[in-house]
Amino acid sequence: MRYERSSQLFKAAQKVIPGGVNSAVRAFTGVGGEPFFVERAKGAYLYDEDGNKYIDYISSWGPMILGHARQEVVDAIKERADKGSSYGIPTELETRIAELAVSMVESIDKIRFVNSGTEACMSAVRLARGYTGKDGIIKFKGNYHGHSDAFLIQAGSGASTLGTPNSPGVTQGTAKDTFAADYNDLNSVTQIVQQNKGEIACIIVEPVAGNMGCVPPKPEFIKGLRKLCDQHDILLVFDEVMTGFRLAKGGAQELLGVHPDITCFGKVVGGGLPVGAFGARKEIMSCLSPEGPVYQAGTLSGNPIAMAAGYTTLKILNEDDGIYERLEKKTQYLKDACDNVLNQYDIPYQINQIGSMMSVHFCENEVVDFDTATKGNNAHFPKVFHALMDQGIYLPPSPFESYFLNDALTYEDFDKTAIALDKALSSLG
């Protein structure tokens, strides 16, 4: 494939945008080389500025579950835009999407819309602290909840060690209230709770991890977190920014059969536009301003165009009884196709998959947490990534990101992907 135009655009972007990108993973740091620039997208496909076509397995990092430029969503955006792009005043549409979201997710009575998943998670933790009157939070290595200061913390030498900042600009004062535990390891969480009794406001977790590749939880892990929180008056916060309305109508919590106290949403809830949200039962949400003392606000929250895209997407998902089964079957087909190809080569690998999320890890051992995810032969990934991209297959440009399938993908796309993967692996030598 030719990438001349994209290369020119990237060089121009680097002069005026840090790293040439507005989100770090787009810079291809994890795979080397330069990113291509998208000109348009439709259905399951991306088209770049050089005229190349790609089968898209990131779906804008999750939200395009219906496929790109789904006509009903596009029409809703156009119709709403004709009435004005922003008011800073309530609209009926905000109530309609709130009612729909609450009806789909059993654990929430009320929901507050914001502008991003980062904002949702940040606000959820503030709400948990305000509701409980406690300061400590527990997060997990390999889980990503946005770039709010409280989440940019790495673990210390032991599970109960206070967190330390892993980004300049995050203060030690912020870090001291954040504890980092090991994903899928309930003992590491229990140890922190026991050594900090009465100090933990909430445990925030991706119920299905998507930022160290796709890593499903062990059943006893999620259920154990719920029990531990109940025993110690700790709020359980599910970061369903990736999984909400993607793995089931009610998200990962419906699939796993565990209800959190607070849920964070993003991605799908905005239908492709920048939207986040967080919801909980009535007594918790009533602590938010203007009802309660916990302050949270956003001038553009509930933007009418974003609400139109989100409402239309959720409505389609809610009314299409077969969509989640179709997505599951498609993802399983892709997994099996990749498995059949990888089996022919002397390369250790693991494939993790749940619902319409999936990832391939080049390692011998099962990938269950951040440590096992990092032990793979990630030198293979950049080579495979570029070999696939040159054949029109676009994966996330990092070995630590999940694939997100959309409903516009076809079985022919998966067969083409398997053939391309075979060619990519044969080129490794």
C-alpha positions in Angstrom: 0.0 0.0 0.0 1.0 3.6 -0.5 1.0 6.0 2.4 2.6 9.2 0.9 -0.3 11.5 1.7 -0.6 10.2 5.3 3.1 10.6 5.8 2.9 14.3 4.7 -0.1 14.9 7.0 1.7 13.3 9.9 4.8 15.5 9.4 2.5 18.6 9.3 0.7 17.5 12.4 3.9 17.0 14.4 4.7 20.7 13.9 1.6 21.9 15.7 0.3 18.9 17.8 2.4 17.1 20.4 3.6 13.9 18.8 1.4 14.7 15.9 -1.7 13.1 17.5 -4.4 14.1 20.0 -4.4 10.7 21.8 -1.1 8.9 22.5 -1.9 5.5 21.1 -2.5 6.9 17.7 1.2 7.7 17.3 2.1 4.0 16.7 4.6 4.2 19.5 3.9 0.5 20.3 4.4 -0.7 16.7 6.8 1.8 15.1 6.3 3.6 11.9 3.8 6.3 11.1 0.0 6.3 11.5 -2.3 6.6 8.4 -4.8 9.4 8.3 -8.5 8.5 7.8 -10.5 10.3 5.1 -13.8 8.5 5.7 -15.4 5.4 7.1 -18.5 3.3 6.2 -19.8 0.1 7.7 -16.9 -2.1 8.7 -14.3 -0.2 6.6 -11.9 2.7 6.9 -10.5 4.7 3.9 -7.3 6.6 4.3 -6.1 9.8 2.6 -4.1 7.7 0.1 -7.2 5.8 -1.0 -6.4 2.6 0.9 -9.3 0.5 2.4 -9.0 -1.4 5.7 -11.2 -3.9 7.6 -11.5 -2.1 10.9 -11.1 -4.0 14.2 -11.0 -1.1 16.6 -14.4 0.5 15.8 -13.1 3.9 17.0 -11.9 2.1 20.2 -15.4 0.6 20.8 -18.3 3.0 20.2 -19.0 2.1 16.6 -20.7 -1.2 17.5 -23.2 -0.8 14.7 -20.5 0.0 12.1 -19.4 3.4 10.8 -21.9 5.9 9.5 -24.9 3.8 10.4 -27.7 5.7 8.5 -30.1 6.1 11.4 -27.4 7.6 13.5 -26.2 9.9 10.8 -29.8 11.1 10.1 -30.4 11.8 13.8 -27.2 13.8 14.0 -28.1 15.9 10.9 -31.7 16.5 12.1 -30.4 17.7 15.5 -27.7 19.8 14.0 -30.2 21.7 12.0 -31.8 22.9 15.2 -28.5 24.2 16.7 -25.4 22.6 18.0 -25.4 23.6 21.7 -27.5 25.5 24.1 -26.3 25.0 27.7 -29.9 24.6 28.6 -31.8 21.3 29.2 -33.5 19.4 26.3 -36.1 16.7 26.3 -33.6 14.4 24.6 -31.4 14.3 27.7 -34.3 12.8 29.7 -35.2 10.3 26.9 -31.7 8.8 26.7 -31.4 8.8 30.5 -34.7 6.8 30.7 -33.5 4.4 28.1 -30.1 3.8 29.7 -31.7 3.3 33.1 -34.2 0.8 31.7 -31.3 -1.2 30.1 -29.0 -1.3 33.2 -30.6 -2.9 36.2 -28.2 -1.5 38.8 -28.9 2.2 38.1 -31.8 4.4 39.0 -30.3 7.7 37.8 -27.6 8.7 35.4 -25.5 11.9 34.8 -24.1 12.5 31.3 -20.6 14.0 30.9 -18.3 14.4 27.9 -15.8 11.5 28.2 -15.1 8.2 29.9 -12.3 9.9 31.8 -14.7 12.5 33.2 -17.2 9.7 34.1 -14.6 7.8 36.1 -13.2 10.9 37.8 -16.7 12.0 38.8 -17.7 8.5 40.0 -14.7 8.4 42.4 -15.5 11.8 43.7 -19.1 10.7 44.3 -17.9 7.6 46.0 -15.7 9.6 48.3 -18.4 12.1 49.1 -21.0 9.4 49.7 -18.8 7.3 52.0 -16.8 10.1 53.7 -13.6 8.1 53.0 -10.6 9.0 50.8 -8.9 5.8 49.7 -9.5 4.1 46.4 -8.3 0.7 45.0 -7.5 0.3 41.3 -5.9 -2.5 39.4 -2.6 -2.7 37.4 -3.4 -2.8 33.8 -6.8 -1.2 34.1 -7.2 2.3 32.6 -9.8 4.7 33.8 -8.7 7.8 31.9 -6.0 10.3 32.6 -7.3 11.8 35.8 -4.6 12.2 38.4 -6.0 9.7 40.8 -5.7 6.9 38.2 -2.2 7.5 36.9 -0.7 5.5 39.7 1.5 2.4 39.7 1.8 -0.2 42.3 4.6 -0.2 44.9 6.7 -3.2 45.9 3.8 -4.9 47.6 0.1 -5.1 47.2 -0.5 -2.9 50.3 2.2 -0.3 49.4 0.9 3.2 48.7 0.8 4.1 45.0 3.4 6.3 43.4 2.8 8.6 40.4 3.7 7.2 37.0 3.3 10.5 35.2 5.0 13.8 35.8 2.4 16.3 37.1 0.7 13.8 39.4 1.5 14.8 43.0 2.5 12.5 45.8 -0.5 13.9 47.8 -2.8 12.6 45.1 -1.0 9.3 44.9 -1.2 8.5 48.6 -4.9 7.8 48.5 -4.7 5.4 45.6 -3.8 1.7 46.1 -2.9 -0.6 43.2 -3.9 -4.3 43.3 -3.4 -7.2 40.9 -6.3 -7.9 38.5 -7.9 -11.3 39.0 -6.2 -11.6 42.3 -8.7 -11.2 45.1 -6.1 -11.8 47.8 -4.2 -8.7 46.8 -7.3 -6.6 47.2 -8.2 -8.2 50.6 -4.8 -7.4 51.9 -5.1 -3.7 51.0 -8.6 -3.6 52.6 -7.5 -5.3 55.8 -4.4 -3.0 56.2 -6.5 0.1 55.6 -9.7 -0.6 57.5 -12.3 2.1 57.3 -10.3 4.2 54.8 -11.4 2.8 51.4 -14.2 4.6 49.7 -14.4 2.5 46.6 -12.8 -0.2 44.4 -12.8 0.7 40.7 -12.4 -2.0 38.2 -12.8 -2.8 34.5 -15.2 -5.9 34.8 -13.6 -7.0 31.6 -10.2 -5.5 31.1 -9.4 -4.0 27.7 -6.2 -2.0 28.2 -3.8 -5.0 28.5 -5.5 -6.7 25.7 -8.8 -8.3 26.3 -8.6 -10.0 29.7 -11.9 -11.5 31.0 -12.3 -11.8 34.8 -12.2 -15.0 36.7 -15.8 -15.5 38.0 -14.7 -15.8 41.6 -12.8 -12.5 41.3 -15.7 -10.2 40.4 -18.1 -12.0 42.8 -15.4 -11.8 45.5 -15.0 -8.0 45.0 -18.8 -7.6 45.5 -18.7 -9.6 48.7 -15.6 -7.8 50.0 -17.2 -4.4 49.4 -20.4 -5.4 51.1 -18.4 -6.6 54.1 -16.5 -3.4 54.5 -19.0 -0.7 53.4 -17.0 0.0 50.3 -18.6 1.0 47.0 -17.9 -1.1 44.0 -17.4 0.9 40.8 -17.5 -0.7 37.4 -15.7 1.1 34.7 -17.9 0.0 31.8 -16.6 2.7 29.4 -15.6 -0.1 27.0 -18.1 -2.9 28.0 -21.2 -0.9 28.7 -23.9 -1.6 26.1 -21.3 -3.6 24.1 -21.2 -7.0 25.8 -24.9 -7.1 26.6 -27.8 -4.6 26.8 -26.9 -4.2 30.5 -23.2 -4.4 29.9 -20.6 -6.7 31.5 -22.5 -6.6 34.8 -25.5 -8.3 33.1 -23.2 -10.9 31.5 -21.3 -11.6 34.8 -24.3 -11.4 37.1 -22.7 -8.9 39.5 -24.2 -5.5 40.2 -21.8 -2.6 41.1 -22.8 0.4 43.2 -21.7 2.9 40.5 -21.2 2.3 36.8 -19.2 4.4 34.4 -20.1 4.6 30.7 -18.6 5.9 27.5 -17.9 4.8 23.9 -21.2 3.2 22.8 -23.4 5.5 25.0 -22.4 8.3 22.7 -22.9 6.6 19.4 -19.5 7.7 18.2 -19.6 11.2 19.6 -17.7 12.3 22.8 -20.0 11.3 25.6 -19.5 9.7 29.0 -21.9 9.0 31.8 -22.1 7.5 35.3 -25.1 6.1 37.1 -26.0 4.5 40.4 -29.0 3.8 42.6 -31.1 6.7 43.8 -29.6 7.3 47.2 -26.0 7.6 45.8 -26.9 9.8 42.9 -28.9 12.1 45.1 -25.5 13.2 46.7 -24.7 15.0 43.4 -25.2 18.7 43.0 -27.7 20.3 42.7 -29.5 17.8 44.9 -26.5 17.1 47.2 -23.1 18.4 48.2 -20.9 16.6 45.8 -20.1 19.0 43.0 -20.0 18.0 39.4 -20.8 20.1 36.3 -20.0 20.4 32.6 -21.0 23.2 30.3 -21.3 20.9 27.3 -22.7 17.9 29.1 -25.8 16.6 27.5 -24.9 18.2 24.1 -28.0 17.8 21.9 -26.1 16.4 18.9 -24.2 13.9 21.1 -27.4 12.9 22.8 -29.1 12.3 19.5 -26.3 10.0 18.4 -26.3 8.1 21.7 -30.0 7.8 22.0 -30.4 6.4 18.4 -27.6 3.9 19.0 -29.0 2.7 22.3 -32.5 2.5 20.8 -31.3 0.2 18.0 -29.4 -2.0 20.5 -32.4 -2.2 22.8 -34.8 -3.1 20.0 -32.5 -5.6 18.1 -32.9 -8.8 20.1 -30.3 -10.6 18.0 -27.4 -8.2 17.8 -25.4 -9.4 20.8 -25.8 -13.0 19.7 -24.6 -12.1 16.2 -21.6 -10.2 17.5 -20.7 -13.1 19.8 -20.9 -15.6 16.9 -18.9 -13.3 14.6 -16.2 -12.8 17.2 -16.0 -16.5 17.9 -15.7 -17.2 14.2 -12.8 -14.7 13.9 -11.2 -16.3 17.0 -11.4 -19.8 15.5 -10.1 -18.6 12.2 -7.1 -16.9 13.9 -6.6 -20.0 16.0 -6.5 -22.3 12.9 -3.8 -20.1 11.3 -1.7 -19.6 14.4 -1.7 -23.4 15.1 0.3 -23.9 11.9 3.3 -21.9 13.2 5.8 -22.5 16.0 4.8 -19.4 17.8 3.4 -19.4 21.4 0.1 -17.6 21.6 -3.1 -17.1 23.6 -6.4 -15.7 22.3 -8.7 -14.1 24.8 -12.3 -13.4 23.9 -15.6 -12.4 25.5 -18.6 -11.2 23.5 -17.4 -8.8 20.8 -14.0 -8.1 22.4 -10.9 -10.1 21.6 -7.1 -10.0 21.5 -4.1 -12.2 20.5 -1.2 -12.5 22.9 2.1 -14.0 21.7 2.9 -15.9 24.9 2.8 -19.4 26.3 0.9 -18.8 29.5 -2.7 -17.8 30.1 -3.1 -14.0 30.2 -5.0 -13.1 33.3 -3.5 -9.8 34.5 -1.0 -7.1 33.6 2.1 -9.1 34.6 1.2 -12.0 32.3 0.2 -9.7 29.5 3.7 -8.1 29.5 5.5 -11.5 29.4 4.6 -12.2 25.9 6.9 -11.9 22.9 5.6 -8.5 22.0 8.4 -8.1 19.4 6.2 -10.3 17.2 3.3 -7.9 17.3 4.7 -4.9 15.4 5.8 -7.1 12.6 2.4 -8.8 12.4 0.6 -5.5 12.8 2.3 -3.8 9.8 2.1 -6.9 7.7 -1.6 -7.0 8.2 -2.0 -3.2 7.7 -0.3 -3.5 4.4 -2.9 -6.1 3.4 -5.8 -3.8 4.5 -6.4 -5.2 8.0 -6.4 -2.7 10.8 -5.8 -3.9 14.4 -5.2 -1.7 17.5 -1.6 -0.4 17.2 -0.6 -1.9 20.5 -0.3 -5.4 22.0 -2.1 -4.0 25.1 -5.4 -3.0 23.5 -8.5 -5.1 22.8 -10.1 -5.6 19.4 -13.7 -4.3 19.2 -15.9 -5.9 16.5 -18.8 -4.2 14.9 -22.0 -5.6 13.5 -21.2 -4.5 9.9 -18.3 -7.0 9.7 -19.0 -10.0 7.5 -17.7 -13.6 7.6 -16.0 -12.8 4.3 -14.0 -10.1 6.2 -13.0 -12.7 8.7 -11.9 -15.1 6.0 -9.8 -12.4 4.4 -8.3 -11.6 7.8 -7.3 -15.2 8.3 -5.6 -15.3 4.9 -3.8 -12.0 5.7 -2.7 -13.4 9.1 -1.2 -16.5 7.4 0.8 -14.3 5.1 1.9 -12.0 7.9 3.1 -14.9 10.1 4.9 -16.6 7.2 6.9 -13.3 6.7 8.3 -13.6 10.3 10.6 -16.3 9.2 
